[in-house]
Amino acid sequence: MKKIYIVAGIMVVVAIGLLMSAAKDMGTFGTFAEAEQSGAKVKISGQLSKDKEMYYNPEEDPNYFSFYITDSQGDERKVVLRAGKPQDFELSEQIVVTGTMQNDVFLATDMLMKCPSKYKDDEIYVKSQG
Amino acid sequence: MEPIQYIGEHLLPGKIGHFAVVLGFVAGLTAALSYFFATRHRESEAFNSWRRLGRFAFLTHGAAIFSVIGMLFYVMVNQYYEYQYVWAHVSDDLPMKYIFSAFWEGQEGSFLLWMFWHVVLGILLIISAKEWESPTMAVLAIVQVFINSMLLGIYFGDVKIGSNPTLLLRDTMDAPIFANADYLSLIKGNGLNPLLQNWWMTIHPPTLFLGFASTTIPFAFAIAGLWTRQHRAWIQPAMPWALFSAAILGTGIVMGAAWAYEALSFGGYWAWDPVENMSLVPWLMLLAGIHTNLIARSTGHSIRSTYVYYILTFLLILYSTFMTRSGILGETSAHAFTEMGLEWQLVLFIGAFLGLSAVLLARRYREVPAPPKEEPTASKEFWMFIGSLVLLFSALLITASTSLPVYNSIVKFFNPEFRGRVITDVVPHYNKYQLWIGVFMGLLSGFSQYLRFRETNWGKHWRPFAIHTAAALLLSGVLTFLLLQWITAQAWQYQLLLFAGVFTVVTNLDYIATFLRGNLKAGGSVVSHLGFGLMIVGILASGLNKKYISSNPFVMDGLIEGADDDLYKRNILLFKGNTMLMSGYEVTYVSDTLDGFTRTYTVNYKRRNAQGQVIEDFNLYPNILYDKSFTKIAASNPSTKQYGFKDIFTNITTLAQVEIDLEYRRQREDSLNYRLREAAIGETIAFVDTVPVRDRDTFVLKRYELRVESINRRPASPDYQPQPGDLPIGATVSIRREDDDSTYVVQPMVALRGQLIYSYPVQINDLSAKVRLNDEIFNRAFVFDEQLDYKEYRLRQGEKVRIGELEVALTQFLPRPQHPDYQPQEGDIAIGAMLEVTRPDGQRFTARPIYLIRGSQGLGIKDVVEALGLNVGFASFDPQTESGQFFIAQAPQPQAFKVPVEVATDALRSDYIVLEAIEFPGINFVWLGMTLMMIGLTVSMAHRIGQQRRPGTEN
């Protein structure tokens, strides 16, 4: 048998091994309840609760931003992000946060915002003057 | 209903453009078919006429595509908002330098850019490919047909084929505004996303799309080789194209990384975002192909793998197009295109070329020549092939993880209940596996340089190989140890990767010195591998030791239990003028200036040595871009200080809300608790007011002393720009608070312009107070003309009149008069008068009024002798008698009046920035390494092209 095939064979085995082990890097989009139970790092995709307070006061702490999101189970919780408040935050609808539950708040280490497309097809901006 | 006759629309360009889109499609199809038949009949008489037709059709196609592009630019430059594409991507305030960026912001424009490059490359193929022209052009043309179909915008029932960029806005949406025949005068464009208003957006997409387009050429050669059964012959001509493509695509990727690092506030150059991954993967595959292509050229081995790699490269480009344009990435990517509803068409595009390649490869696979004898283990080709497998392996792993959203969609299609899986921690996931790829590639591209192709005399050559390898290993070990004093890498895996990178650098430098003797012409690969090694070192240095230096030691801890330390302390709050100590730097927010929508901040960094002397002093200029309504920050652009071995990256995270939102600022100003205080000039008054305690709903009472020092009739304020006709007035006010030793002197002012009063309050940060003048000051400080009793006088030079107790004499007329209220303009005819006023006590004053003719109108500019309250107007001048007509009135002696000052003691200061500063050590190794990789590829390409011109030379 050719040496190349042996090498290729080893690689395939390694690849399968890696992909198997990679499975534990993957999770489903979780819920707050799951995060609470497991205590592990969870990725949650939820809707921003626009009626609830979004608290950011840089004079007090420029690295503390809190807001509320509702997960896929309809569970609404407070999320704390230890960073500045991102621009355009109010415009986002879907928020994906990664982090853990600490007591009653979800402490996010990472956040991804999905803003609705900048150009809504049903909106035409009208000139403000003439 | 009668059709509306719309006003001001330009319909012709759209019609031309639409015709050109269809023409391009038809001509492309004709070119593909003609070249197909030319290839089939390549040994018969019909060949020439088919090829001629193919060329003609392709050039027609090219002309059509250029016309569409030209037409689209034309309507964009002219801001014809009746076109949907113009409306969506252009706006009145978009600077022309961003018109290219706006062009390829949208999917249609970027498809056109891609096709533009295909046309250019196609013409190069026609010129240079000789016997390969017909089969490769057939492939290129059919690719063009597929892309062109994305622009057709034709409906079959409910099925949409393509999205036409020449459509009118009123045809793409249904809005009540289109009932107005003059709707064009009412609408304005959306404009380019502010994040993309950046010069990187001008150069990154064209480079990347040239990279995309150029991968089609090696693919076309591979298909041509399989199709015409010339399995060996295509290997040589494909090589320079593949090298070209790798250099350009690589450059495009590097530009994207540099953009992310330098201009976007991502805080890094690579984030394993799906969009980034899907541009990297085809490049890795292309590199694998280049390695086997070289083996095939030199030894005749690996032709099959070369076929597979070049085909996979192109298919991955299509897959990447699908991923970034179909919207399937959804929640997993920060920057994909917006959806266009062409998913199925993109799938068909991939499917067609996947099917074509698979069938062709399967049918021809057995006949592809392969030497019966295996590569010797000690030969260069053996280890290069292993290297290509490692690249393939890397590409497959990245693709597998990045494709997670695709699996999710497929499973969801059969099982709607499926929740979908995501990678929880993206960056560590990829780093974990690619680290090992890096180790292998580093070691392989090190020692394999010492090996030779088709090694037949290993018995003689093993000795130098062993010596060089052993010496390089030893030297790399030492260097790695030294580097680890600079780069903190705890995990042994990182140390091993660092070693592999250093080993590559050492071996390739050694190879340049001892084997090439400095001759780099044939050493493109050595330069590239050297670059790879340097890049690894740079990635480790900047990635592992990236440090947030904007940590604030005073921030309150313990708000959240169990938070990691490095989680917070990333941002620092910096008040204007105050200096903060930040990781050894004294950082000061010095000033800011607003220009258009961009506010640029000057942030000063200083470092002192132990003796307190300043050893380093520099400014950084991060900026923020407001949106059009000044109610939010649309983008923030970092600024970076570059050293040889590190970068300091500074970005503005956010500002006070009043600085972000003009609307909020107004509300805030209105809500301040201003109280009126009145004091005569020189008088000191005392008052008590409340001061809020930050973050608690309590107030404390404080005693203040306020003194009006003087009235300013020519006041200045940083925000006030004087205009002719303004009536400004200011006051100098000093204020003191009982618990503060300093006295603060401020100069608030107000200005009357037409019917409007503009107020310029002054903030005293240390007292959290704001001071402004009450509008009432106008009535107290000024006597308005209406209230004066003007009398007319006609005076010649030397004449005197008596007004009350005053004696007024006209001394002379001045030809070139000057007055603070007079700004000379081109064409003015102006004459000034100098009047001497004598008081009974003998004190003299002068008044200098002006009379001028501007256009056809005469107007006078009066002068006021403040001390006397004397108003002198100059109404006309009679050249014949050399006399002037004057209106003079004396106001009643100004009485001492109280200056109405308003003080709010609850104005917390808002002149701060929230700053993020990161130190990236060794980042320059990343850029240098990447640049060397691209230079190496380019050198190799030039070398191969040179070889083809001189057939028979072998390396």
Interface residues (C-beta under 8 A of the other chain):
Chain A: K2 K3 I4 V7 A8 M11 A15 L18 L19 A22 D25 M26 G27 T28 F29 K41 V42 K43 S45 Y56 N57 P58 E59 E60 D61 P62 N63 Y64 S72 V80 R82 A83 G84 K85 Q87 D88 Q94 V96 T98 Q102 N103 V105 L107 T109 D110 L112 K114 S117 K118 Y119 D121 D122 I124 Y125 V126 K127 G130
Chain B: A88 T172 M173 A175 I177 S185 L186 I187 K188 N190 N193 G330 E331 T332 A334 T338 E374 E375 T377 F382 F385 I386 L389 F393 L396 L397 A400 S401 L404 R419 G420 R421 V422 I423 T424 D425 P428 H429 Y433 N552 V555 M556 L559 I560 E561 G562 A563 L567 Y568 K569 R570 N571 I572 L573 K632 I633 A634 A635 S636 T653 T654 A656 R694 D695 L908 Y912 V914 E916
